[in-house]
Amino acid sequence: MGDGGSHWSNLFCFLSSRMNFGNYRQIGSLYFCALSVICRTGFEENKDFPILLNTIVAERYYVTEYLGSAAFSKVVQAHDIQTGVDVCLKIIKNDKDFFDQSLDEIKLLKYVNKHDPADAHHILRLYDYFYYQVCYLVLVIRFLDTQFSFPHCHHGT
C-alpha cells in the first residue's frame, strides 16, 4: 500500500485540528475516537437557536418562514416532508427554566389532544416534540393559516 497509512494519518490530524475530537486511540493504521458534540450549556448570553430558512430540521421539517419569537422560544413555519403538512416548530431557548415551562406546556397540549381526539373543538394540536442538537426542545404544532390563530403560530397579520 505504500504511503497510504501516512496519508490517512495526515488526514486525521488535519480533521482533528478542526473538529472537537475526544480521546482517540490508534490501532495499526485505524483511528478510533469519541467525537464530542460542541453544544450550548445554558450559561451563554444568547440561548437562541439560529434560524436558517430553507434548511431541514431533524431530517424531516423544511423551514420555510420565521414567524416570530416570545420570551422563551422562537417559532418557524415548516413543511413536514413525511406527511406533506405545514406545521409550526416552536423552538425553546436553551435555558432550564424555559425547558421546565415547556414540559408543562407539552403536558397540557397532550391533555387537550387526548380529550378531543377528533379535533371537534379545533384547539391547538401538538403533533410531536423532540430534542434537536442535544440542546433544544422543539414542539411540533398545527400551523394555523388564519388571522384568528394563536399568536405564536399564525401567518399574515
C-alpha positions, 0 to 999 in steps of 0.5 A: 500500500505504500504511503497510504497509512501516512496519508490517512494519518495526515488526514486525521490530524488535519480533521482533528485540528478542526473538529472537537475530537475526544480521546482517540486511540490508534490501532495499526493504521485505524483511528478510533475516537469519541467525537464530542458534540460542541453544544450550548450549556445554558450559561451563554448570553444568547440561548437562541437557536439560529434560524436558517430558512430553507434548511431541514430540521431533524431530517424531516421539517423544511423551514420555510418562514420565521414567524416570530419569537416570545420570551422563551422560544422562537417559532418557524413555519415548516413543511413536514416532508413525511406527511406533506403538512405545514406545521409550526416548530416552536423552538425553546431557548436553551435555558432550564427554566424555559425547558421546565415551562415547556414540559408543562406546556407539552403536558397540557397540549397532550391533555387537550389532544387526548380529550378531543381526539377528533379535533371537534373543538379545533384547539391547538394540536401538538403533533410531536416534540423532540430534542434537536442538537442535544440542546433544544426542545422543539414542539411540533404544532398545527400551523394555523393559516388564519388571522384568528390563530394563536399568536405564536403560530399564525401567518399574515397579520 
